[in-house]
Amino acid sequence: MGKDICHKFSDRTITELDQILSQILEDSDRYFPPLIPRSVEGNEWDSKFDKIFQRWSIFYEGMKAT
């Protein structure tokens, strides 16, 4: 999906997306916890957090790979 985005949008838009995704990943401890239900605890919470982080990282790396 990251490669598809790079082929469809302008370089300026891609640069801005790159900055936004980089900031989201950098501050993942701030942005991702609200995406995980409060009822989830312990290792299950860690697993869900890691899964969210991995998905965003793959998307970010896909954009940079073009």
C-alpha positions in Angstrom: 0.0 0.0 0.0 2.9 2.4 0.8 4.3 1.9 -2.8 0.8 2.6 -4.3 0.5 5.8 -2.4 3.9 7.0 -3.6 2.9 6.4 -7.2 -0.4 8.3 -6.9 0.5 11.4 -4.9 2.9 14.3 -5.4 6.3 14.4 -3.9 5.2 17.2 -1.5 2.3 15.0 -0.2 4.6 12.0 0.2 7.1 14.1 2.2 4.4 15.3 4.5 3.1 11.8 4.9 6.6 10.6 5.7 6.9 13.3 8.4 3.5 12.4 9.9 4.2 8.6 9.9 7.6 9.2 11.4 6.2 11.3 14.2 3.4 8.7 14.9 6.0 5.9 15.2 8.3 8.1 17.3 5.5 8.9 19.7 3.8 5.5 19.5 3.5 5.4 23.3 1.3 8.4 23.1 -0.8 7.6 20.0 -1.4 3.8 20.1 -2.6 3.0 23.6 -6.0 4.7 23.0 -6.5 2.2 20.1 -6.4 -0.7 22.6 -9.5 -1.5 24.7 -9.1 -0.8 28.4 -10.3 -4.3 29.2 -7.1 -5.7 27.7 -4.2 -6.3 30.2 -0.7 -7.7 30.5 0.8 -9.7 27.7 -2.3 -9.4 25.6 -2.0 -5.6 25.8 1.6 -5.8 24.8 0.8 -8.1 21.9 -1.9 -5.7 20.6 0.4 -2.7 20.9 3.2 -4.6 19.1 0.8 -5.5 16.3 -0.4 -1.9 15.8 3.2 -0.7 15.8 4.3 -3.4 13.3 1.5 -2.4 10.9 2.4 1.2 11.0 6.1 0.4 10.6 5.4 -1.8 7.5 3.3 1.0 6.0 6.1 3.5 6.7 8.8 1.3 5.3 6.7 0.5 2.2 6.6 4.2 1.4 10.3 4.7 1.9 11.1 1.7 -0.3 10.1 3.5 -3.4 
